[in-house]
Each structure stands twice: as C-alpha cells, then as structure tokens.
Amino acid sequence: MALEAAFGEARTLVTMKHVGLTVAADSLLTAAYTDLAAGLVAVSADDSGMASS
C-alpha cells in the first residue's frame, strides 16, 4: 500500500520487521528502477529477543 501511495504522489513511510522486509523486497527492488511521484521511506527493525520469526 505504501508503494502504491508513493506512485500516487503521496509521501510515504512504512515500518516492518526484518521478515516483512524480506517479503516486500521484490516490490521495493522493482520500485528502485521506476520513477516514483513522491518519496518512500522504509524502516526495518530487528527483533533481537524473538522467540519465532
């Protein structure tokens, strides 16, 4: 949704755990080669005390 918002000229910030970034990597890498109409910032966090991920 954040990527679509950036294509639609809205500045976007998206947050996710490291596993979520792995899932979103295909879309984000494709976006790196296209012209976004606005900014997109992706914040990824590590879960250092994780029991599962």
N, C-alpha and C positions, 0 to 999 in steps of 0.2 A: 504494500500500500504506500509505503514511503517513496519508493521508486516511481510509482505512478503519479504521486503528488509532485515530485520533482519534475517529471515530464510535463505536468500541467501548470508549471510556473509558480509552485509554492515551495518556499524554503522548508527543508525537512530535516529533522533529527530523529534517528531511530536507535533504540538500545536493545541489546540482546546478549545472552550468554555466549560463550565461545562455541558451543554446539550449534546455536542458532545461526551464527555467522557462517559456519560450515554449510548449513542448509541453504543460506541465502547467497553463497559465493557465486553461483552460476549467474544469477541476475545482476549482482553487483559488478562482476567482471565484464559482463556484456555492456553495462551502463558506462563503464570506463571508456569504451570505444564509441559512444554515441554522444550527441550534443544534448545535454540536459538544459532545460529552460531556466532552472533555478538550482540552488545549492542543495547538496545532500551530504549529511554527516552521519556516519555510522559509528556508534560507540559499542565496543565489545568488552565484556568483563569476564574475568576468570572466576571460577568458583573454587577457591582454594580448599574449603572444608567440605567438599562434595562427598556425598555418600553414593551417588549414581549420576551419570551423565553420559 
